[in-house]
Amino acid sequence: MLKLEAYKKVIVSATVAASVALLAVGCVDDVKPEQTSVAKSAKVAIDGGSVYPVVNGKTGPYYAPDQKLAHKLNYGRVPNAAELAAWDTDLQPVSALSPEGHGIPEGEGSVEDGEEIYDAKCVMCHGDFGSGGGGYPALSKGNAEEMHKTLTNNRWKDPEAPGPVRVFGSYWPEVTTLWWYIRDGMPHPFSDSLTDDEVYALTAYILNINEMSIDGEEVDDDYVLTREKFLKIVMPNVDGFEPVIRGANALPGVRAYFANAKNFGAQNLNQGAVRCMHDCQKATAQVKHIKFGGIKDFTPPMSTVRDLPAKKAKKLDVKKTYTAACAMCHDSYLAPGAPEWSGYTANGMDEVYTKGIKGTEGGMPAKGGTDLSDADFKTMADYLVSGKVK
């Protein structure tokens, strides 16, 4: 809960992008000495902004709204324990956990069980062995350690280098994010339907297909993941993000990081002075004016045409498109020509087209996650219902 005393300060907060502008300091009109000293001594906020206390009725060059500070606010009521428990379902990172675990429940699950659950509830969206497809993300692209090395690939320097692989094993810094996401968000659209043991089993399987190890032990096909083992997982990219937001020095470290604009590709102007509002930096660009002549003609002549190049229409390969974009779901239910389609076509094909184009409540994304035109999608729908290529 916020207290009324907190409103005796004006907090200037910003995102990283806004911090770039806020950190440009230099000159402010009508700044009194007392405000200058306050601004210089103000504690820097977590994102690089500053906290300006009220001095002589002002925060820097601005008057504080006394009528607002004196206003009595109604904060509502304190939530009860049951309401807090239902709301507070997030998990703390393993790297920051105390021995208590910060929300990680007891339980266990094997890779073998996880594979069975995956094949029953996940493969239709995330593909065999987490390969992805149909608009849903891949969960693995091979060995996590090897894939992690690709994050430093730079195609600007080496056009032949493969691009960075950003999947769970190579990119995610904390395994608790995976556990929480499976428990609270999967399987779509039946989230929050898995037991804790099933979540452990699916986590074990995903660790397995990413060829990961825990405390020096490979997560092989016979591995059983427990809470104790889970708390020992160290992801390859645990230190791959800036600033570091874990450990005893987390908050001071973040403040120090954003205090130096060079850390995020910006610059500080007149570091430490009063924040600048306009004309903060002298012009540095050298302008050379052409006194005589100038450019008169262009070779070849400059085009004034604004039309986009004509797109060549591609002929739809119905069966190839089905195999690539539809089979992962429709082979197991509502396959081409299946009799079950009669329960979906009672109101005519126009309704089937409309629902398919917009996406369905059953979990199919719009147009099945493809970029087909409306006309081509309708052709695919005709094939699914009839089982025949027209």
C-alpha positions as CSV (number, residue, x, y, z in Angstrom):
1,M,0.0,0.0,0.0
2,L,1.2,3.5,-0.7
3,K,1.2,6.0,2.1
4,L,0.2,9.7,2.0
5,E,3.8,10.7,2.8
6,A,4.9,9.2,-0.5
7,Y,3.0,12.0,-2.3
8,K,5.4,14.6,-0.8
9,K,7.8,13.5,-3.6
10,V,7.3,13.7,-7.3
11,I,8.8,10.7,-9.1
12,V,10.0,11.1,-12.6
13,S,9.8,7.6,-14.1
14,A,10.5,6.4,-17.6
15,T,11.2,3.4,-19.7
16,V,14.7,2.7,-21.1
17,A,13.8,4.6,-24.2
18,A,12.5,7.6,-22.3
19,S,15.5,7.5,-20.0
20,V,17.6,8.3,-23.0
21,A,15.8,11.7,-23.3
22,L,15.6,12.3,-19.5
23,L,19.3,11.7,-19.1
24,A,20.2,14.5,-21.5
25,V,20.8,17.3,-19.1
26,G,22.2,20.8,-19.4
27,C,20.1,23.9,-19.0
28,V,16.7,24.8,-17.5
29,D,15.2,28.3,-17.5
30,D,14.6,30.1,-14.2
31,V,16.3,27.5,-12.0
32,K,17.0,28.7,-8.5
33,P,20.2,27.7,-6.6
34,E,18.2,25.7,-4.1
35,Q,16.5,23.6,-6.9
36,T,19.8,23.0,-8.5
37,S,21.3,21.6,-5.3
38,V,18.2,19.5,-4.8
39,A,18.3,18.1,-8.3
40,K,22.0,17.2,-7.9
41,S,21.5,15.5,-4.6
42,A,18.2,13.7,-5.6
43,K,18.3,9.9,-5.6
44,V,18.2,8.4,-9.0
45,A,15.1,6.2,-9.7
46,I,15.4,2.6,-10.7
47,D,15.1,3.4,-14.4
48,G,17.4,6.3,-14.5
49,G,14.9,9.0,-13.7
50,S,15.2,11.2,-10.5
51,V,13.2,11.6,-7.4
52,Y,12.7,15.4,-6.7
53,P,11.6,16.2,-3.1
54,V,9.5,19.4,-2.6
55,V,11.7,22.4,-1.6
56,N,10.1,25.7,-0.9
57,G,6.9,24.5,-2.6
58,K,8.7,23.4,-5.8
59,T,10.2,20.3,-7.4
60,G,13.1,21.8,-9.4
61,P,11.6,24.7,-11.4
62,Y,8.0,23.4,-11.0
63,Y,5.5,24.2,-8.2
64,A,4.1,21.1,-6.3
65,P,0.3,20.8,-6.4
66,D,-0.4,21.3,-2.7
67,Q,-4.1,20.7,-3.1
68,K,-3.4,17.3,-4.5
69,L,-0.9,16.4,-1.8
70,A,-3.5,17.3,0.9
71,H,-6.3,15.3,-0.8
72,K,-7.4,12.2,1.2
73,L,-7.3,9.1,-0.9
74,N,-9.4,6.0,-0.6
75,Y,-7.2,3.0,-1.1
76,G,-10.0,0.4,-0.8
77,R,-9.6,-2.6,1.6
78,V,-6.7,-5.0,2.3
79,P,-7.2,-8.2,0.4
80,N,-7.7,-11.3,2.4
81,A,-5.3,-14.3,2.4
82,A,-7.4,-16.3,-0.1
83,E,-7.5,-13.4,-2.5
84,L,-3.8,-12.9,-2.3
85,A,-3.1,-16.6,-2.8
86,A,-5.3,-16.7,-5.9
87,W,-3.6,-13.6,-7.4
88,D,0.0,-14.2,-6.3
89,T,0.9,-17.2,-8.6
90,D,4.2,-16.0,-10.0
91,L,7.5,-17.8,-9.3
92,Q,10.8,-16.3,-8.3
93,P,13.9,-17.1,-10.5
94,V,15.9,-20.2,-9.4
95,S,19.1,-18.1,-9.4
96,A,17.5,-15.8,-6.7
97,L,15.8,-18.5,-4.6
98,S,16.1,-19.0,-0.9
99,P,16.0,-22.6,0.4
100,E,12.3,-22.2,0.8
101,G,11.8,-22.0,-3.0
102,H,9.7,-18.9,-3.4
103,G,6.6,-20.6,-4.8
104,I,8.0,-23.7,-6.4
105,P,5.7,-26.6,-5.2
106,E,6.7,-30.1,-4.3
107,G,6.3,-32.7,-7.0
108,E,8.1,-34.8,-9.6
109,G,7.7,-36.0,-13.2
110,S,9.7,-38.1,-15.6
111,V,10.8,-37.4,-19.1
112,E,8.8,-40.5,-20.2
113,D,5.6,-39.2,-18.7
114,G,6.3,-35.8,-20.1
115,E,6.6,-37.1,-23.6
116,E,3.2,-38.9,-23.3
117,I,1.6,-35.7,-22.1
118,Y,3.3,-33.7,-24.8
119,D,2.1,-36.0,-27.6
120,A,-1.4,-35.9,-26.2
121,K,-1.8,-32.1,-25.5
122,C,1.1,-30.2,-27.1
123,V,2.4,-31.7,-30.3
124,M,-0.5,-30.4,-32.5
125,C,0.8,-26.8,-31.9
126,H,4.5,-27.1,-31.0
127,G,5.4,-29.9,-33.4
128,D,7.3,-33.1,-33.0
129,F,10.1,-32.7,-30.4
130,G,9.3,-29.1,-30.0
131,S,10.1,-28.2,-33.6
132,G,7.3,-25.6,-33.8
133,G,5.0,-24.8,-36.7
134,G,1.5,-23.5,-37.7
135,G,2.2,-20.1,-36.1
136,Y,3.3,-21.6,-32.7
137,P,6.9,-21.2,-31.4
138,A,9.5,-23.9,-31.4
139,L,10.6,-25.2,-28.0
140,S,13.9,-26.6,-29.1
141,K,16.4,-26.5,-32.0
142,G,18.9,-29.0,-30.6
143,N,21.6,-28.8,-27.9
144,A,20.9,-25.8,-25.7
145,E,24.6,-25.0,-25.2
146,E,25.4,-25.1,-28.9
147,M,22.4,-23.0,-29.7
148,H,23.3,-20.5,-27.0
149,K,26.6,-19.8,-28.9
150,T,24.6,-18.6,-31.9
151,L,23.2,-15.6,-29.9
152,T,26.5,-13.8,-30.6
153,N,26.2,-14.4,-34.4
154,N,26.3,-11.2,-36.4
155,R,25.1,-11.4,-40.0
156,W,26.4,-7.9,-40.6
157,K,29.9,-9.1,-40.0
158,D,29.4,-12.5,-41.5
159,P,26.5,-12.8,-44.0
160,E,27.0,-16.6,-44.1
161,A,26.6,-17.1,-40.4
162,P,23.3,-18.7,-39.1
163,G,21.1,-16.3,-37.3
164,P,20.7,-16.3,-33.5
165,V,18.5,-19.2,-32.2
166,R,16.1,-17.9,-29.6
167,V,14.3,-20.9,-28.1
168,F,13.8,-22.0,-24.5
169,G,17.1,-23.8,-24.0
170,S,19.3,-21.2,-25.6
171,Y,17.6,-17.9,-24.8
172,W,15.5,-18.0,-21.6
173,P,17.5,-17.0,-18.6
174,E,15.4,-18.8,-15.9
175,V,13.7,-22.2,-15.9
176,T,11.0,-21.0,-13.5
177,T,9.5,-19.0,-16.4
178,L,8.9,-22.3,-18.3
179,W,7.4,-24.0,-15.2
180,W,5.0,-21.1,-14.5
181,Y,4.0,-20.7,-18.2
182,I,3.1,-24.4,-18.5
183,R,1.1,-24.4,-15.3
184,D,-0.8,-21.1,-15.8
185,G,-1.1,-20.9,-19.6
186,M,-0.9,-24.4,-21.1
187,P,-2.3,-26.4,-22.9
188,H,-4.2,-23.9,-25.0
189,P,-7.1,-23.3,-24.6
190,F,-7.4,-25.5,-21.4
191,S,-4.9,-23.6,-19.2
192,D,-4.5,-24.3,-15.5
193,S,-5.7,-27.9,-16.1
194,L,-2.4,-29.7,-15.4
195,T,-1.3,-31.1,-12.0
196,D,2.0,-30.1,-10.5
197,D,3.4,-33.5,-11.3
198,E,2.3,-33.1,-15.0
199,V,4.0,-29.7,-15.1
200,Y,7.2,-31.3,-13.8
201,A,7.0,-34.1,-16.4
202,L,6.5,-31.6,-19.3
203,T,9.4,-29.5,-18.0
204,A,11.6,-32.6,-17.8
205,Y,10.7,-33.5,-21.4
206,I,11.5,-30.0,-22.7
207,L,14.8,-30.1,-20.9
208,N,15.4,-33.4,-22.5
209,I,14.8,-32.3,-26.1
210,N,17.1,-29.3,-25.4
211,E,19.8,-31.9,-24.4
212,M,20.4,-30.1,-21.1
213,S,22.0,-31.3,-17.9
214,I,21.2,-30.6,-14.2
215,D,24.1,-30.5,-11.7
216,G,26.3,-32.4,-14.1
217,E,23.7,-35.1,-14.9
218,E,22.2,-35.4,-18.4
219,V,18.4,-35.2,-18.6
220,D,18.1,-38.4,-20.5
221,D,15.0,-40.5,-21.4
222,D,14.9,-42.1,-17.9
223,Y,15.4,-38.9,-15.9
224,V,12.9,-38.0,-13.2
225,L,12.7,-34.3,-12.3
226,T,12.0,-33.4,-8.7
227,R,11.7,-30.0,-6.9
228,E,15.2,-30.5,-5.4
229,K,16.7,-31.1,-8.8
230,F,14.7,-28.3,-10.4
231,L,16.2,-25.7,-8.0
232,K,19.7,-26.7,-9.3
233,I,19.0,-25.8,-12.9
234,V,21.3,-23.2,-14.4
235,M,20.2,-22.0,-17.9
236,P,23.0,-21.3,-20.5
237,N,21.8,-17.7,-20.9
238,V,21.3,-16.9,-17.2
239,D,23.7,-13.9,-17.5
240,G,22.7,-13.0,-21.0
241,F,20.6,-9.9,-20.3
242,E,21.4,-6.4,-19.1
243,P,21.2,-5.0,-16.5
244,V,21.6,-7.9,-14.0
245,I,18.5,-7.9,-11.8
246,R,19.4,-10.6,-9.3
247,G,21.5,-10.9,-6.2
248,A,22.0,-8.7,-3.2
249,N,23.2,-5.7,-5.2
250,A,20.4,-5.9,-7.8
251,L,18.7,-2.5,-7.3
252,P,21.8,-0.4,-6.8
253,G,23.3,-2.2,-9.7
254,V,20.3,-1.3,-12.0
255,R,20.5,2.3,-10.9
256,A,24.2,2.5,-11.7
257,Y,23.6,0.8,-15.1
258,F,21.0,3.4,-16.2
259,A,23.0,6.3,-14.8
260,N,25.5,5.6,-17.6
261,A,23.7,6.2,-20.9
262,K,26.5,4.5,-22.8
263,N,25.3,1.2,-21.4
264,F,22.2,1.3,-23.5
265,G,23.5,3.2,-26.6
266,A,22.6,6.7,-25.5
267,Q,24.7,9.6,-24.2
268,N,24.7,11.9,-21.1
269,L,25.0,15.6,-21.9
270,N,26.7,17.6,-19.2
271,Q,26.4,14.8,-16.7
272,G,25.2,15.8,-13.2
273,A,23.8,19.2,-14.2
274,V,20.2,20.3,-14.0
275,R,18.0,18.4,-16.5
276,C,17.7,20.0,-19.8
277,M,14.3,20.9,-21.4
278,H,15.4,22.5,-24.7
279,D,18.4,23.5,-26.7
280,C,20.5,21.1,-24.7
281,Q,23.3,20.4,-27.0
282,K,25.2,22.8,-29.4
283,A,24.9,22.0,-33.0
284,T,27.9,19.9,-34.2
285,A,26.9,19.3,-37.8
286,Q,29.0,21.1,-40.4
287,V,26.8,22.6,-43.2
288,K,28.3,23.5,-46.5
289,H,26.2,25.7,-48.8
290,I,26.4,25.4,-52.6
291,K,26.8,28.9,-53.9
292,F,26.7,28.2,-57.6
293,G,25.3,25.6,-59.9
294,G,23.9,22.6,-58.0
295,I,22.3,19.4,-59.1
296,K,20.1,19.9,-62.2
297,D,19.9,16.5,-63.9
298,F,19.9,12.9,-62.8
299,T,21.3,10.0,-64.8
300,P,19.2,8.0,-65.1
301,P,16.2,10.4,-64.6
302,M,14.6,10.4,-61.2
303,S,11.4,8.3,-61.3
304,T,8.1,9.8,-60.0
305,V,6.2,6.6,-60.3
306,R,4.6,5.6,-56.9
307,D,3.1,2.2,-57.9
308,L,4.3,-0.9,-56.1
309,P,5.6,-3.8,-58.3
310,A,2.8,-6.1,-59.4
311,K,2.6,-9.3,-57.4
312,K,2.7,-12.6,-59.3
313,A,-0.1,-14.8,-58.2
314,K,1.0,-18.2,-57.0
315,K,-1.1,-21.3,-57.7
316,L,-2.3,-22.9,-54.5
317,D,-1.0,-26.4,-54.0
318,V,-3.8,-27.7,-51.8
319,K,-2.2,-31.0,-50.6
320,K,1.2,-29.5,-50.0
321,T,-0.3,-26.6,-48.0
322,Y,-2.3,-29.1,-46.0
323,T,0.8,-31.1,-45.1
324,A,2.8,-28.0,-44.1
325,A,0.1,-26.0,-42.3
326,C,-2.9,-28.2,-41.4
327,A,-1.9,-31.8,-40.9
328,M,-0.4,-31.4,-37.4
329,C,-3.9,-30.7,-36.0
330,H,-6.3,-32.0,-38.6
331,D,-4.8,-35.5,-39.0
332,S,-6.0,-36.3,-35.5
333,Y,-9.4,-34.5,-35.8
334,L,-11.5,-33.2,-38.6
335,A,-9.2,-34.8,-41.3
336,P,-10.1,-34.1,-45.0
337,G,-13.5,-35.6,-45.7
338,A,-14.1,-36.9,-42.2
339,P,-17.7,-37.5,-41.3
340,E,-17.4,-35.3,-38.2
341,W,-17.4,-32.2,-40.5
342,S,-21.2,-32.6,-40.8
343,G,-21.5,-31.2,-37.3
344,Y,-19.8,-28.0,-38.4
345,T,-21.5,-27.4,-41.8
346,A,-25.2,-27.4,-40.8
347,N,-25.4,-23.6,-41.4
348,G,-23.5,-23.7,-44.7
349,M,-19.9,-23.2,-45.8
350,D,-20.0,-19.4,-45.4
351,E,-20.0,-19.9,-41.6
352,V,-17.1,-22.4,-41.8
353,Y,-15.2,-19.8,-43.9
354,T,-15.9,-16.9,-41.5
355,K,-14.9,-18.8,-38.4
356,G,-11.8,-20.2,-40.0
357,I,-10.6,-16.8,-41.3
358,K,-11.1,-15.2,-37.9
359,G,-9.9,-18.1,-35.8
360,T,-12.0,-20.4,-33.6
361,E,-12.6,-20.7,-29.9
362,G,-11.3,-24.2,-30.1
363,G,-7.8,-22.9,-30.5
364,M,-7.2,-22.6,-34.2
365,P,-5.5,-19.3,-35.0
366,A,-6.8,-17.1,-37.8
367,K,-6.4,-18.9,-41.1
368,G,-4.7,-21.7,-39.3
369,G,-1.6,-19.5,-38.7
370,T,-1.0,-19.1,-42.5
371,D,-0.7,-16.1,-44.7
372,L,-3.2,-17.5,-47.3
373,S,-5.5,-15.1,-49.1
374,D,-9.2,-15.4,-48.2
375,A,-9.9,-17.1,-51.5
376,D,-7.1,-19.7,-51.0
377,F,-8.2,-20.3,-47.4
378,K,-11.7,-21.0,-48.6
379,T,-10.3,-23.5,-51.1
380,M,-8.4,-25.2,-48.3
381,A,-11.6,-25.3,-46.2
382,D,-13.5,-26.9,-49.2
383,Y,-10.8,-29.6,-49.3
384,L,-11.0,-30.3,-45.6
385,V,-14.7,-30.7,-45.6
386,S,-15.0,-32.7,-48.8
387,G,-11.7,-34.5,-48.9
388,K,-11.4,-33.6,-52.6
389,V,-9.3,-31.1,-54.5
390,K,-11.4,-29.1,-56.8
